[in-house]
């Protein structure tokens, strides 16, 4: 199953369930462009996607990781949503437990380059130098 949730002001304003045409392979009936149009028209802040990875034997199989197709789909959808100022958060669910595997906030939501610039101005260190400092502090 595939779920799309439309979030606005920390509340889910709409949820959409899709079982696919043959219940063995789920493909969204809506194009990424139409999902973006619906989200933008409803002043949605974020789209959350959830889909199942059925696991018949959790002792031997790990279905908590996204497939290559999951990643590709998330990248395509986020590129379209982010242009409209909408965030994307994607989860895969295995045996009822959600695992986040993709998060891409829109630049208007979290202006990442501006944020990193301010951090670098304040502390005068590059991102990699800061990481090294944090690692040194831990060990």
Secondary structure as GFF3:
##gff-version 3
##sequence-region A 1 139
A	DSSP	beta_strand	2	8	.	.	.	ID=ss1
A	DSSP	beta_strand	11	18	.	.	.	ID=ss2
A	DSSP	alpha_helix	32	41	.	.	.	ID=ss3
A	DSSP	beta_strand	46	52	.	.	.	ID=ss4
A	DSSP	alpha_helix	68	83	.	.	.	ID=ss5
A	DSSP	beta_strand	87	94	.	.	.	ID=ss6
A	DSSP	beta_strand	97	104	.	.	.	ID=ss7
A	DSSP	alpha_helix	112	123	.	.	.	ID=ss8
A	DSSP	alpha_helix	127	138	.	.	.	ID=ss9
###
